Amino acid sequence: MKFLKQLIITFVASSVLAVGAMAGEPQKNDQKPPPPPKEKQDVPKPPKESPPPRNDNGNKGGSEGKKGGKP
């Protein structure tokens, strides 16, 4: 029984020391430095075409032939 108790205490103590040693090591920094900034290029924009003229009927007209809604 005394041997088992000593074995458990030794195991716990060595585990605590191992965890402490791992926590103290500096961690590797796998982050890459940011890429160099790209040169801005002037991209010519094509001229915007004007939309075709619309028939200005607006919301005239009834709801003939439409389904649904309240009567």
N, CA, C and O atoms as a Maestro MAE file, in Angstrom:
{
 s_m_m2io_version
 :::
 2.0.0
}

f_m_ct {
 s_m_title
 :::
 protein
 m_atom[284] {
  # First column is atom index #
  i_m_mmod_type
  r_m_x_coord
  r_m_y_coord
  r_m_z_coord
  i_m_residue_number
  s_m_chain_name
  s_m_pdb_residue_name
  s_m_pdb_atom_name
  i_m_atomic_number
  :::
  1 25 0.827 -1.181 0.000 1 A "MET " " N  " 7
  2 3 0.000 0.000 0.000 1 A "MET " " CA " 6
  3 2 0.876 1.251 0.000 1 A "MET " " C  " 6
  4 15 0.604 2.218 -0.711 1 A "MET " " O  " 8
  5 25 1.929 1.212 0.809 2 A "LYS " " N  " 7
  6 3 2.828 2.364 0.894 2 A "LYS " " CA " 6
  7 2 3.511 2.592 -0.456 2 A "LYS " " C  " 6
  8 15 3.723 3.732 -0.868 2 A "LYS " " O  " 8
  9 25 3.854 1.488 -1.145 3 A "PHE " " N  " 7
  10 3 4.510 1.594 -2.447 3 A "PHE " " CA " 6
  11 2 3.561 2.210 -3.476 3 A "PHE " " C  " 6
  12 15 3.972 3.041 -4.286 3 A "PHE " " O  " 8
  13 25 2.288 1.801 -3.442 4 A "LEU " " N  " 7
  14 3 1.290 2.324 -4.376 4 A "LEU " " CA " 6
  15 2 1.089 3.823 -4.159 4 A "LEU " " C  " 6
  16 15 0.978 4.582 -5.122 4 A "LEU " " O  " 8
  17 25 1.042 4.244 -2.911 5 A "LYS " " N  " 7
  18 3 0.865 5.654 -2.590 5 A "LYS " " CA " 6
  19 2 2.052 6.458 -3.107 5 A "LYS " " C  " 6
  20 15 1.867 7.537 -3.669 5 A "LYS " " O  " 8
  21 25 3.255 5.952 -2.926 6 A "GLN " " N  " 7
  22 3 4.453 6.637 -3.407 6 A "GLN " " CA " 6
  23 2 4.459 6.721 -4.928 6 A "GLN " " C  " 6
  24 15 4.859 7.732 -5.503 6 A "GLN " " O  " 8
  25 25 4.014 5.654 -5.565 7 A "LEU " " N  " 7
  26 3 3.977 5.615 -7.022 7 A "LEU " " CA " 6
  27 2 2.993 6.663 -7.570 7 A "LEU " " C  " 6
  28 15 3.290 7.346 -8.550 7 A "LEU " " O  " 8
  29 25 1.841 6.781 -6.940 8 A "ILE " " N  " 7
  30 3 0.837 7.757 -7.376 8 A "ILE " " CA " 6
  31 2 1.358 9.181 -7.176 8 A "ILE " " C  " 6
  32 15 1.196 10.028 -8.055 8 A "ILE " " O  " 8
  33 25 1.978 9.448 -6.034 9 A "ILE " " N  " 7
  34 3 2.518 10.781 -5.758 9 A "ILE " " CA " 6
  35 2 3.608 11.128 -6.759 9 A "ILE " " C  " 6
  36 15 3.680 12.262 -7.231 9 A "ILE " " O  " 8
  37 25 4.457 10.157 -7.086 10 A "THR " " N  " 7
  38 3 5.531 10.386 -8.051 10 A "THR " " CA " 6
  39 2 4.954 10.688 -9.435 10 A "THR " " C  " 6
  40 15 5.423 11.589 -10.131 10 A "THR " " O  " 8
  41 25 3.943 9.931 -9.819 11 A "PHE " " N  " 7
  42 3 3.311 10.137 -11.118 11 A "PHE " " CA " 6
  43 2 2.681 11.531 -11.209 11 A "PHE " " C  " 6
  44 15 2.851 12.229 -12.208 11 A "PHE " " O  " 8
  45 25 1.959 11.928 -10.171 12 A "VAL " " N  " 7
  46 3 1.300 13.243 -10.168 12 A "VAL " " CA " 6
  47 2 2.350 14.354 -10.203 12 A "VAL " " C  " 6
  48 15 2.191 15.334 -10.931 12 A "VAL " " O  " 8
  49 25 3.408 14.207 -9.428 13 A "ALA " " N  " 7
  50 3 4.447 15.235 -9.385 13 A "ALA " " CA " 6
  51 2 5.139 15.359 -10.737 13 A "ALA " " C  " 6
  52 15 5.396 16.469 -11.203 13 A "ALA " " O  " 8
  53 25 5.442 14.227 -11.368 14 A "SER " " N  " 7
  54 3 6.111 14.307 -12.672 14 A "SER " " CA " 6
  55 2 5.172 14.892 -13.729 14 A "SER " " C  " 6
  56 15 5.620 15.606 -14.627 14 A "SER " " O  " 8
  57 25 3.883 14.598 -13.629 15 A "SER " " N  " 7
  58 3 2.919 15.174 -14.570 15 A "SER " " CA " 6
  59 2 2.836 16.688 -14.415 15 A "SER " " C  " 6
  60 15 2.791 17.421 -15.403 15 A "SER " " O  " 8
  61 25 2.818 17.146 -13.172 16 A "VAL " " N  " 7
  62 3 2.756 18.586 -12.918 16 A "VAL " " CA " 6
  63 2 4.004 19.274 -13.462 16 A "VAL " " C  " 6
  64 15 3.908 20.344 -14.063 16 A "VAL " " O  " 8
  65 25 5.158 18.679 -13.260 17 A "LEU " " N  " 7
  66 3 6.402 19.255 -13.767 17 A "LEU " " CA " 6
  67 2 6.419 19.267 -15.296 17 A "LEU " " C  " 6
  68 15 6.889 20.229 -15.904 17 A "LEU " " O  " 8
  69 25 5.913 18.215 -15.912 18 A "ALA " " N  " 7
  70 3 5.894 18.148 -17.376 18 A "ALA " " CA " 6
  71 2 4.969 19.221 -17.952 18 A "ALA " " C  " 6
  72 15 5.306 19.870 -18.943 18 A "ALA " " O  " 8
  73 25 3.822 19.401 -17.338 19 A "VAL " " N  " 7
  74 3 2.883 20.425 -17.819 19 A "VAL " " CA " 6
  75 2 3.481 21.808 -17.636 19 A "VAL " " C  " 6
  76 15 3.332 22.670 -18.502 19 A "VAL " " O  " 8
  77 25 4.149 22.023 -16.529 20 A "GLY " " N  " 7
  78 3 4.790 23.316 -16.295 20 A "GLY " " CA " 6
  79 2 5.905 23.592 -17.289 20 A "GLY " " C  " 6
  80 15 6.077 24.728 -17.729 20 A "GLY " " O  " 8
  81 25 6.652 22.582 -17.640 21 A "ALA " " N  " 7
  82 3 7.737 22.755 -18.604 21 A "ALA " " CA " 6
  83 2 7.187 23.047 -19.995 21 A "ALA " " C  " 6
  84 15 7.752 23.852 -20.735 21 A "ALA " " O  " 8
  85 25 6.090 22.395 -20.348 22 A "MET " " N  " 7
  86 3 5.497 22.633 -21.668 22 A "MET " " CA " 6
  87 2 4.907 24.034 -21.753 22 A "MET " " C  " 6
  88 15 4.956 24.663 -22.809 22 A "MET " " O  " 8
  89 25 4.357 24.522 -20.664 23 A "ALA " " N  " 7
  90 3 3.745 25.846 -20.678 23 A "ALA " " CA " 6
  91 2 4.802 26.936 -20.760 23 A "ALA " " C  " 6
  92 15 4.529 28.026 -21.263 23 A "ALA " " O  " 8
  93 25 6.002 26.657 -20.274 24 A "GLY " " N  " 7
  94 3 7.055 27.659 -20.273 24 A "GLY " " CA " 6
  95 2 7.774 27.795 -21.596 24 A "GLY " " C  " 6
  96 15 8.445 28.801 -21.827 24 A "GLY " " O  " 8
  97 25 7.653 26.802 -22.482 25 A "GLU " " N  " 7
  98 3 8.351 26.872 -23.761 25 A "GLU " " CA " 6
  99 2 7.691 27.902 -24.671 25 A "GLU " " C  " 6
  100 15 6.466 28.015 -24.710 25 A "GLU " " O  " 8
  101 25 8.508 28.646 -25.398 26 A "PRO " " N  " 7
  102 3 7.894 29.588 -26.343 26 A "PRO " " CA " 6
  103 2 7.227 28.821 -27.478 26 A "PRO " " C  " 6
  104 15 7.753 27.821 -27.966 26 A "PRO " " O  " 8
  105 25 6.071 29.304 -27.883 27 A "GLN " " N  " 7
  106 3 5.347 28.626 -28.946 27 A "GLN " " CA " 6
  107 2 5.839 29.102 -30.297 27 A "GLN " " C  " 6
  108 15 6.270 30.246 -30.446 27 A "GLN " " O  " 8
  109 25 5.773 28.220 -31.277 28 A "LYS " " N  " 7
  110 3 6.193 28.588 -32.619 28 A "LYS " " CA " 6
  111 2 5.162 29.526 -33.220 28 A "LYS " " C  " 6
  112 15 3.958 29.364 -33.026 28 A "LYS " " O  " 8
  113 25 5.659 30.506 -33.950 29 A "ASN " " N  " 7
  114 3 4.767 31.454 -34.595 29 A "ASN " " CA " 6
  115 2 4.678 31.075 -36.070 29 A "ASN " " C  " 6
  116 15 5.585 31.364 -36.850 29 A "ASN " " O  " 8
  117 25 3.585 30.431 -36.442 30 A "ASP " " N  " 7
  118 3 3.420 29.974 -37.816 30 A "ASP " " CA " 6
  119 2 2.763 31.028 -38.698 30 A "ASP " " C  " 6
  120 15 2.441 30.749 -39.853 30 A "ASP " " O  " 8
  121 25 2.561 32.217 -38.180 31 A "GLN " " N  " 7
  122 3 1.904 33.246 -38.984 31 A "GLN " " CA " 6
  123 2 2.895 33.823 -39.984 31 A "GLN " " C  " 6
  124 15 4.040 34.127 -39.647 31 A "GLN " " O  " 8
  125 25 2.430 33.966 -41.217 32 A "LYS " " N  " 7
  126 3 3.273 34.536 -42.257 32 A "LYS " " CA " 6
  127 2 3.115 36.047 -42.241 32 A "LYS " " C  " 6
  128 15 2.054 36.553 -41.873 32 A "LYS " " O  " 8
  129 25 4.152 36.773 -42.635 33 A "PRO " " N  " 7
  130 3 4.005 38.223 -42.698 33 A "PRO " " CA " 6
  131 2 3.017 38.594 -43.800 33 A "PRO " " C  " 6
  132 15 2.855 37.838 -44.758 33 A "PRO " " O  " 8
  133 25 2.362 39.732 -43.681 34 A "PRO " " N  " 7
  134 3 1.375 40.112 -44.700 34 A "PRO " " CA " 6
  135 2 2.056 40.336 -46.043 34 A "PRO " " C  " 6
  136 15 3.210 40.765 -46.082 34 A "PRO " " O  " 8
  137 25 1.367 40.056 -47.138 35 A "PRO " " N  " 7
  138 3 1.974 40.242 -48.453 35 A "PRO " " CA " 6
  139 2 2.200 41.722 -48.732 35 A "PRO " " C  " 6
  140 15 1.511 42.573 -48.169 35 A "PRO " " O  " 8
  141 25 3.155 42.029 -49.591 36 A "PRO " " N  " 7
  142 3 3.404 43.438 -49.888 36 A "PRO " " CA " 6
  143 2 2.188 44.055 -50.587 36 A "PRO " " C  " 6
  144 15 1.473 43.363 -51.311 36 A "PRO " " O  " 8
  145 25 1.956 45.334 -50.376 37 A "PRO " " N  " 7
  146 3 0.784 45.955 -50.986 37 A "PRO " " CA " 6
  147 2 0.911 45.977 -52.508 37 A "PRO " " C  " 6
  148 15 1.996 46.172 -53.056 37 A "PRO " " O  " 8
  149 25 -0.213 45.773 -53.168 38 A "LYS " " N  " 7
  150 3 -0.219 45.760 -54.622 38 A "LYS " " CA " 6
  151 2 -0.319 47.190 -55.149 38 A "LYS " " C  " 6
  152 15 -0.917 48.068 -54.527 38 A "LYS " " O  " 8
  153 25 0.287 47.388 -56.314 39 A "GLU " " N  " 7
  154 3 0.196 48.700 -56.927 39 A "GLU " " CA " 6
  155 2 -1.195 48.868 -57.505 39 A "GLU " " C  " 6
  156 15 -1.742 47.943 -58.106 39 A "GLU " " O  " 8
  157 25 -1.770 50.055 -57.323 40 A "LYS " " N  " 7
  158 3 -3.107 50.298 -57.837 40 A "LYS " " CA " 6
  159 2 -3.028 50.499 -59.339 40 A "LYS " " C  " 6
  160 15 -2.203 51.267 -59.832 40 A "LYS " " O  " 8
  161 25 -3.884 49.808 -60.052 41 A "GLN " " N  " 7
  162 3 -3.924 49.932 -61.496 41 A "GLN " " CA " 6
  163 2 -5.181 50.695 -61.886 41 A "GLN " " C  " 6
  164 15 -6.266 50.450 -61.359 41 A "GLN " " O  " 8
  165 25 -5.013 51.622 -62.819 42 A "ASP " " N  " 7
  166 3 -6.163 52.368 -63.304 42 A "ASP " " CA " 6
  167 2 -6.875 51.534 -64.358 42 A "ASP " " C  " 6
  168 15 -6.324 51.261 -65.424 42 A "ASP " " O  " 8
  169 25 -8.092 51.135 -64.055 43 A "VAL " " N  " 7
  170 3 -8.884 50.354 -64.985 43 A "VAL " " CA " 6
  171 2 -9.940 51.280 -65.571 43 A "VAL " " C  " 6
  172 15 -10.788 51.793 -64.842 43 A "VAL " " O  " 8
  173 25 -9.895 51.499 -66.897 44 A "PRO " " N  " 7
  174 3 -10.897 52.406 -67.483 44 A "PRO " " CA " 6
  175 2 -12.284 51.775 -67.420 44 A "PRO " " C  " 6
  176 15 -12.463 50.604 -67.756 44 A "PRO " " O  " 8
  177 25 -13.252 52.560 -66.989 45 A "LYS " " N  " 7
  178 3 -14.621 52.068 -66.901 45 A "LYS " " CA " 6
  179 2 -15.343 52.415 -68.196 45 A "LYS " " C  " 6
  180 15 -15.228 53.537 -68.688 45 A "LYS " " O  " 8
  181 25 -16.084 51.464 -68.750 46 A "PRO " " N  " 7
  182 3 -16.829 51.776 -69.972 46 A "PRO " " CA " 6
  183 2 -17.958 52.759 -69.664 46 A "PRO " " C  " 6
  184 15 -18.516 52.737 -68.567 46 A "PRO " " O  " 8
  185 25 -18.297 53.617 -70.621 47 A "PRO " " N  " 7
  186 3 -19.375 54.574 -70.363 47 A "PRO " " CA " 6
  187 2 -20.704 53.842 -70.150 47 A "PRO " " C  " 6
  188 15 -20.985 52.827 -70.787 47 A "PRO " " O  " 8
  189 25 -21.494 54.378 -69.253 48 A "LYS " " N  " 7
  190 3 -22.754 53.753 -68.905 48 A "LYS " " CA " 6
  191 2 -23.801 54.085 -69.958 48 A "LYS " " C  " 6
  192 15 -23.978 55.245 -70.331 48 A "LYS " " O  " 8
  193 25 -24.494 53.051 -70.435 49 A "GLU " " N  " 7
  194 3 -25.551 53.296 -71.399 49 A "GLU " " CA " 6
  195 2 -26.801 53.753 -70.668 49 A "GLU " " C  " 6
  196 15 -27.119 53.268 -69.582 49 A "GLU " " O  " 8
  197 25 -27.507 54.700 -71.285 50 A "SER " " N  " 7
  198 3 -28.732 55.164 -70.642 50 A "SER " " CA " 6
  199 2 -29.807 54.104 -70.843 50 A "SER " " C  " 6
  200 15 -29.863 53.482 -71.904 50 A "SER " " O  " 8
  201 25 -30.652 53.889 -69.857 51 A "PRO " " N  " 7
  202 3 -31.683 52.858 -69.969 51 A "PRO " " CA " 6
  203 2 -32.710 53.250 -71.043 51 A "PRO " " C  " 6
  204 15 -32.889 54.435 -71.327 51 A "PRO " " O  " 8
  205 25 -33.371 52.273 -71.626 52 A "PRO " " N  " 7
  206 3 -34.378 52.598 -72.635 52 A "PRO " " CA " 6
  207 2 -35.542 53.346 -72.006 52 A "PRO " " C  " 6
  208 15 -35.826 53.163 -70.822 52 A "PRO " " O  " 8
  209 25 -36.218 54.184 -72.778 53 A "PRO " " N  " 7
  210 3 -37.357 54.930 -72.199 53 A "PRO " " CA " 6
  211 2 -38.468 53.966 -71.803 53 A "PRO " " C  " 6
  212 15 -38.725 52.974 -72.485 53 A "PRO " " O  " 8
  213 25 -39.110 54.274 -70.707 54 A "ARG " " N  " 7
  214 3 -40.157 53.378 -70.227 54 A "ARG " " CA " 6
  215 2 -41.530 53.945 -70.535 54 A "ARG " " C  " 6
  216 15 -41.741 55.156 -70.594 54 A "ARG " " O  " 8
  217 25 -42.431 53.037 -70.722 55 A "ASN " " N  " 7
  218 3 -43.813 53.466 -70.930 55 A "ASN " " CA " 6
  219 2 -44.356 53.882 -69.581 55 A "ASN " " C  " 6
  220 15 -44.430 53.068 -68.660 55 A "ASN " " O  " 8
  221 25 -44.726 55.111 -69.460 56 A "ASP " " N  " 7
  222 3 -45.130 55.626 -68.149 56 A "ASP " " CA " 6
  223 2 -46.626 55.436 -67.934 56 A "ASP " " C  " 6
  224 15 -47.394 56.397 -67.891 56 A "ASP " " O  " 8
  225 25 -47.018 54.172 -67.800 57 A "ASN " " N  " 7
  226 3 -48.423 53.890 -67.520 57 A "ASN " " CA " 6
  227 2 -48.688 53.969 -66.024 57 A "ASN " " C  " 6
  228 15 -49.833 54.137 -65.606 57 A "ASN " " O  " 8
  229 25 -47.658 53.851 -65.226 58 A "GLY " " N  " 7
  230 3 -47.812 53.928 -63.776 58 A "GLY " " CA " 6
  231 2 -48.598 52.748 -63.257 58 A "GLY " " C  " 6
  232 15 -48.509 51.643 -63.793 58 A "GLY " " O  " 8
  233 25 -49.361 52.981 -62.223 59 A "ASN " " N  " 7
  234 3 -50.169 51.915 -61.634 59 A "ASN " " CA " 6
  235 2 -51.627 52.053 -62.051 59 A "ASN " " C  " 6
  236 15 -52.539 51.806 -61.262 59 A "ASN " " O  " 8
  237 25 -51.827 52.440 -63.265 60 A "LYS " " N  " 7
  238 3 -53.202 52.597 -63.735 60 A "LYS " " CA " 6
  239 2 -53.782 51.221 -64.009 60 A "LYS " " C  " 6
  240 15 -53.050 50.245 -64.176 60 A "LYS " " O  " 8
  241 25 -55.072 51.158 -64.052 61 A "GLY " " N  " 7
  242 3 -55.723 49.903 -64.358 61 A "GLY " " CA " 6
  243 2 -56.155 49.192 -63.091 61 A "GLY " " C  " 6
  244 15 -55.603 49.406 -62.011 61 A "GLY " " O  " 8
  245 25 -57.140 48.355 -63.250 62 A "GLY " " N  " 7
  246 3 -57.688 47.656 -62.097 62 A "GLY " " CA " 6
  247 2 -57.013 46.346 -61.888 62 A "GLY " " C  " 6
  248 15 -55.949 46.073 -62.443 62 A "GLY " " O  " 8
  249 25 -57.637 45.539 -61.085 63 A "SER " " N  " 7
  250 3 -57.070 44.237 -60.770 63 A "SER " " CA " 6
  251 2 -57.804 43.163 -61.552 63 A "SER " " C  " 6
  252 15 -58.075 42.080 -61.033 63 A "SER " " O  " 8
  253 25 -58.119 43.465 -62.790 64 A "GLU " " N  " 7
  254 3 -58.859 42.500 -63.593 64 A "GLU " " CA " 6
  255 2 -57.949 41.317 -63.943 64 A "GLU " " C  " 6
  256 15 -56.805 41.492 -64.363 64 A "GLU " " O  " 8
  257 25 -58.473 40.153 -63.764 65 A "GLY " " N  " 7
  258 3 -57.734 38.965 -64.135 65 A "GLY " " CA " 6
  259 2 -56.722 38.524 -63.092 65 A "GLY " " C  " 6
  260 15 -56.053 37.510 -63.290 65 A "GLY " " O  " 8
  261 25 -56.589 39.234 -62.009 66 A "LYS " " N  " 7
  262 3 -55.639 38.840 -60.959 66 A "LYS " " CA " 6
  263 2 -56.346 37.966 -59.953 66 A "LYS " " C  " 6
  264 15 -57.525 38.160 -59.656 66 A "LYS " " O  " 8
  265 25 -55.617 37.005 -59.433 67 A "LYS " " N  " 7
  266 3 -56.177 36.104 -58.434 67 A "LYS " " CA " 6
  267 2 -55.625 36.445 -57.065 67 A "LYS " " C  " 6
  268 15 -54.550 37.033 -56.947 67 A "LYS " " O  " 8
  269 25 -56.352 36.083 -56.047 68 A "GLY " " N  " 7
  270 3 -55.866 36.264 -54.685 68 A "GLY " " CA " 6
  271 2 -56.267 37.612 -54.115 68 A "GLY " " C  " 6
  272 15 -56.920 38.413 -54.784 68 A "GLY " " O  " 8
  273 25 -55.882 37.849 -52.907 69 A "GLY " " N  " 7
  274 3 -56.207 39.101 -52.242 69 A "GLY " " CA " 6
  275 2 -57.618 39.103 -51.721 69 A "GLY " " C  " 6
  276 15 -58.341 38.118 -51.869 69 A "GLY " " O  " 8
  277 25 -58.019 40.205 -51.110 70 A "LYS " " N  " 7
  278 3 -59.378 40.316 -50.569 70 A "LYS " " CA " 6
  279 2 -60.312 40.843 -51.645 70 A "LYS " " C  " 6
  280 15 -59.919 41.702 -52.434 70 A "LYS " " O  " 8
  281 25 -61.539 40.343 -51.689 71 A "PRO " " N  " 7
  282 3 -62.489 40.822 -52.708 71 A "PRO " " CA " 6
  283 2 -63.008 42.206 -52.410 71 A "PRO " " C  " 6
  284 15 -63.812 42.741 -53.173 71 A "PRO " " O  " 8
  :::
 }
 m_bond[283] {
  # First column is bond index #
  i_m_from
  i_m_to
  i_m_order
  :::
  1 1 2 1
  2 2 3 1
  3 3 4 2
  4 3 5 1
  5 5 6 1
  6 6 7 1
  7 7 8 2
  8 7 9 1
  9 9 10 1
  10 10 11 1
  11 11 12 2
  12 11 13 1
  13 13 14 1
  14 14 15 1
  15 15 16 2
  16 15 17 1
  17 17 18 1
  18 18 19 1
  19 19 20 2
  20 19 21 1
  21 21 22 1
  22 22 23 1
  23 23 24 2
  24 23 25 1
  25 25 26 1
  26 26 27 1
  27 27 28 2
  28 27 29 1
  29 29 30 1
  30 30 31 1
  31 31 32 2
  32 31 33 1
  33 33 34 1
  34 34 35 1
  35 35 36 2
  36 35 37 1
  37 37 38 1
  38 38 39 1
  39 39 40 2
  40 39 41 1
  41 41 42 1
  42 42 43 1
  43 43 44 2
  44 43 45 1
  45 45 46 1
  46 46 47 1
  47 47 48 2
  48 47 49 1
  49 49 50 1
  50 50 51 1
  51 51 52 2
  52 51 53 1
  53 53 54 1
  54 54 55 1
  55 55 56 2
  56 55 57 1
  57 57 58 1
  58 58 59 1
  59 59 60 2
  60 59 61 1
  61 61 62 1
  62 62 63 1
  63 63 64 2
  64 63 65 1
  65 65 66 1
  66 66 67 1
  67 67 68 2
  68 67 69 1
  69 69 70 1
  70 70 71 1
  71 71 72 2
  72 71 73 1
  73 73 74 1
  74 74 75 1
  75 75 76 2
  76 75 77 1
  77 77 78 1
  78 78 79 1
  79 79 80 2
  80 79 81 1
  81 81 82 1
  82 82 83 1
  83 83 84 2
  84 83 85 1
  85 85 86 1
  86 86 87 1
  87 87 88 2
  88 87 89 1
  89 89 90 1
  90 90 91 1
  91 91 92 2
  92 91 93 1
  93 93 94 1
  94 94 95 1
  95 95 96 2
  96 95 97 1
  97 97 98 1
  98 98 99 1
  99 99 100 2
  100 99 101 1
  101 101 102 1
  102 102 103 1
  103 103 104 2
  104 103 105 1
  105 105 106 1
  106 106 107 1
  107 107 108 2
  108 107 109 1
  109 109 110 1
  110 110 111 1
  111 111 112 2
  112 111 113 1
  113 113 114 1
  114 114 115 1
  115 115 116 2
  116 115 117 1
  117 117 118 1
  118 118 119 1
  119 119 120 2
  120 119 121 1
  121 121 122 1
  122 122 123 1
  123 123 124 2
  124 123 125 1
  125 125 126 1
  126 126 127 1
  127 127 128 2
  128 127 129 1
  129 129 130 1
  130 130 131 1
  131 131 132 2
  132 131 133 1
  133 133 134 1
  134 134 135 1
  135 135 136 2
  136 135 137 1
  137 137 138 1
  138 138 139 1
  139 139 140 2
  140 139 141 1
  141 141 142 1
  142 142 143 1
  143 143 144 2
  144 143 145 1
  145 145 146 1
  146 146 147 1
  147 147 148 2
  148 147 149 1
  149 149 150 1
  150 150 151 1
  151 151 152 2
  152 151 153 1
  153 153 154 1
  154 154 155 1
  155 155 156 2
  156 155 157 1
  157 157 158 1
  158 158 159 1
  159 159 160 2
  160 159 161 1
  161 161 162 1
  162 162 163 1
  163 163 164 2
  164 163 165 1
  165 165 166 1
  166 166 167 1
  167 167 168 2
  168 167 169 1
  169 169 170 1
  170 170 171 1
  171 171 172 2
  172 171 173 1
  173 173 174 1
  174 174 175 1
  175 175 176 2
  176 175 177 1
  177 177 178 1
  178 178 179 1
  179 179 180 2
  180 179 181 1
  181 181 182 1
  182 182 183 1
  183 183 184 2
  184 183 185 1
  185 185 186 1
  186 186 187 1
  187 187 188 2
  188 187 189 1
  189 189 190 1
  190 190 191 1
  191 191 192 2
  192 191 193 1
  193 193 194 1
  194 194 195 1
  195 195 196 2
  196 195 197 1
  197 197 198 1
  198 198 199 1
  199 199 200 2
  200 199 201 1
  201 201 202 1
  202 202 203 1
  203 203 204 2
  204 203 205 1
  205 205 206 1
  206 206 207 1
  207 207 208 2
  208 207 209 1
  209 209 210 1
  210 210 211 1
  211 211 212 2
  212 211 213 1
  213 213 214 1
  214 214 215 1
  215 215 216 2
  216 215 217 1
  217 217 218 1
  218 218 219 1
  219 219 220 2
  220 219 221 1
  221 221 222 1
  222 222 223 1
  223 223 224 2
  224 223 225 1
  225 225 226 1
  226 226 227 1
  227 227 228 2
  228 227 229 1
  229 229 230 1
  230 230 231 1
  231 231 232 2
  232 231 233 1
  233 233 234 1
  234 234 235 1
  235 235 236 2
  236 235 237 1
  237 237 238 1
  238 238 239 1
  239 239 240 2
  240 239 241 1
  241 241 242 1
  242 242 243 1
  243 243 244 2
  244 243 245 1
  245 245 246 1
  246 246 247 1
  247 247 248 2
  248 247 249 1
  249 249 250 1
  250 250 251 1
  251 251 252 2
  252 251 253 1
  253 253 254 1
  254 254 255 1
  255 255 256 2
  256 255 257 1
  257 257 258 1
  258 258 259 1
  259 259 260 2
  260 259 261 1
  261 261 262 1
  262 262 263 1
  263 263 264 2
  264 263 265 1
  265 265 266 1
  266 266 267 1
  267 267 268 2
  268 267 269 1
  269 269 270 1
  270 270 271 1
  271 271 272 2
  272 271 273 1
  273 273 274 1
  274 274 275 1
  275 275 276 2
  276 275 277 1
  277 277 278 1
  278 278 279 1
  279 279 280 2
  280 279 281 1
  281 281 282 1
  282 282 283 1
  283 283 284 2
  :::
 }
}
